Amino acid sequence: MKDGLGAPQSVLVLGGGSDIAMATLRLLVKAKARTVVLAGRDPEAMEAPVAELRTLGAQRVDAVRFDADDIASHAAFFDDVFSRHGDFDAILLAFGVLGDQAEAEADPGVAAAILHTNFVGAASAGLHAARRLREQGQGVIVALSSVAGERARRSNFVYGSSKAGLDAFFQGLGDSLVGTGVKVLIVRPGFVHTKMTAGLASVPLSTTPEEVAAVIVRSLETGAEVAWAPRPLRLVMFVLRHLPRPVFRRLKV
């Protein structure tokens, strides 16, 4: 259960290798989180994060296998992880792929794979997470969306559309959970300097995993439903979202 200030004491991370997820866990463990489960395709690759979180004060840290693309395995995964670890106060969906826009345009199969991971996989995991949290009567699902989903841009419309779908899905899921004790927090970061974006040119209002993590933790404390990282992006994307299409097309975005 959460402590008196609403801080989660048990956290499940889907996409345990995520830089943003790890930065968030560092803050949560330094606060009150004592049980952490990192889920990803290669549990052995998460040995270092497991050791670090234990050093920071987590009492139980495990790494388990989870494949976002294997949606047929999701039901058994959630049943097993809840059976072995008990209730979770927070479930963080941090997996995703950026992909290559040029390759995706040239090969629809590549585009479909990006959409499947970022949207279909997230939707499946989100529904299973909601089911288990609803059964326990409390908890929060944190979904990492992106400002790229606010309006698809020609430079990355495959990735952007996958995040647009994810964002809309979790908005609806959050509305469906009102009154159950379960909440959904949608986080919309801008360009984040992570291993996923390594080698890409930085853009204005770029941020770091640590800054996004601080936004997530603060939003959990306040009970926010949507968070922007950094916050000025909310105004920027409001303007971009409402530009007429002929004007928007002329922008180099």
Beta strands, then each sheet from edge to edge (+ up, - down):
strand 1: 10-14
strand 2: 35-40
strand 3: 60-65
strand 4: 90-93
strand 5: 139-144
strand 6: 182-189
strand 7: 226-229
sheet 1: 3+ 2+ 1+ 4+ 5+ 6+ 7+
end
